[in-house]
């Protein structure tokens, strides 16, 4: 998380008064995202290394908003895809990415590279490609 390539988005809870939203150092951190611009299979991708939200803010659309923001960041920076890793045991996250956000299990995921080895791994690599080349390579 501290390498020069690392990028972060910090999510704070805002306070409200009757007239405006207030954000200052006393607001509590409710989540963060760690991502990097990198290459996968020779393609420029935005790789989401970590996304964490406190349980009290989950299920309110914040995760979807953050992922849509990351897609916008990826597209604005001419990335071919977003790639991320999800633990197989995290069924809620797997469903969130694959059903709600339409991510696919990538062709570079262990289960797609070699199903026997993939069965032994506890994670999947998911992706959402933005162009035909990336779809052919990362989603094929």
C-alpha positions, 0 to 999 in steps of 0.5 A, a space after each residue: 500500500 505504500 509503494 509509489 504506484 499505489 493510489 488511494 481513495 479515502 472515504 469519510 463520513 460527513 457531518 451535517 448541520 441544517 445548512 451544509 455538509 461539513 468535512 473536517 479532520 474529526 470525521 470518521 474514516 468509513 472506507 478506503 480503496 487501494 488501486 494501481 495502474 499496471 499491465 496485465 497480459 500486456 494491457 493497461 489496467 486499473 487493478 483494484 488491490 483493496 476495497 474496504 467499507 465499514 459494515 455500517 455503510 455497506 448495502 447503501 450503494 457506496 460500494 457501487 458508487 466507488 466501483 463506478 468512480 474507479 471505472 470512470 478513472 480507468 476510462 479517463 486514463 485510457 485503461 483497457 480494463 478493471 481487474 480485481 481479486 475476490 475471495 471465493 468464500 466471500 459470496 456476497 462480494 462475488 455476487 456484487 461484482 458478477 451480478 450487480 456490476 457485470 464483472 466476469 471471471 477473467 481468463 487469467 484467473 486460476 480457475 480459467 487457466 487450469 481448473 485443477 489448480 484453480 480448484 485449490 485456490 481460494 480466489 478468483 480474478 475478475 475483470 470488466 473490459 472496456 474494449 474489444 482487445 481487452 475482452 478478447 484477452 482478459 474475458 475470453 
